[in-house]
């Protein structure tokens, strides 16, 4: 059984095995460099692939349901249409990975690096993304129903058309895609009931009621920032709240 690079055809690992899954598990256990491995459509269900080096690997339509990919390096990997249902991906590196239409229902992605990943149309229902880095990720049309996004970095993420019903962002159960504002001194994220400005997160009502004195104690730049952007940001809060008649 051989595992080859999908571009060059170079043999990355070889041995006497009954299945590709067995060969891959053995290769990973021996620390083999599997960068660019051709694994399209492979049956890797429940495989132990902890700390695997699968950068740029071709895993299109692979069955990785229940697989252990803790701290695996999948940067740039092609996981389009892959089955990752219930997979364990804590701390995995999925930066710039192609996860279009991937099935990630119930996947454990705490602390995973998904910066710049393409998750368009992916199913992340019930996935645990606590502390995950989703900066610049494409989540257009993704299903995030009931997903845990507590402390996740959503800066610059594209959430257009995403289903966030029942998802948890910083502990708040949301129903609608949040409004993100870029290009200001601080990044702003407005959810159904809360607005985060930098590290400050309060309800829409609290922001509206804060005195200038209280704002000034938040940061040395806060007073100027709030004076310049208060009306616009509170207006966006009203728009967000109106989506659900809050």
C-alpha positions, 0 to 999 in steps of 0.5 A: 500500500502506497500513499502518494503526493497528489501532484508529483506522484512521489511516494510519501509512505509505503508498507504492507497493509490491508487498507489505506486507513491502516497505512495512514494510521501507521504513517502518522504514528511514525511521524511521516511527512504526508504533505500533499497526500492523495486521500480523496474519498478515503475511508478514515472513519474513527482513525487516530490521526493525532498530530498528523502532518497533512498540509495541502493534502487532498481529502475531498469526500474523505470519510473522517467521521469520528476521527481523532485529528487533535492538533493535526496540521491540515493547513491548506488541505482540501476537505471539500465535501468531506465527512467530519461529523463528530471528528475531534479537531481540538487545536487542529490547524485548518488555516486556509483549508477548503471545507466547502460543504463539509459535514462538521456536525457535532465536531469538536473544534475548540482552539482550532485555527480556521483563519482564512478557511473556506467553509461556504455551505458547510454544516457546523450544526452543534459544533464546538468552536469555543476559542477557535480562530475564524478570522477572515473565514468564509462562512457564507451559507454555513449552518451554525445552528446550536454551534458554540462560538464562545470566545471565537475570533470572528473578525473579518469572517463572512457570515452572509446567509449563515444560519446561526439560530441557537448558536452561542456567541460569548454565551449569548444564544443568537438567532441572526447573523451578527453585524461586524464593523471593520476599519475603526480603532477597534473591531465591533461585533453586534449580536442580537442583544450585545455589542462588543467593541474591542474587549468591552462587551455590553448590551445595546441598552447599557451602551446607550446609557453609559455616561461620558465619564464611564466611557472615558474609564474604558480606554484613553481613546474611548471618549473620542471613539464613542463621540465619533461613532456612537450614533452609527453604532447604536443605530446598527444595534437597533437594526440588529435588534429589529430582526427579531423584534427585540 
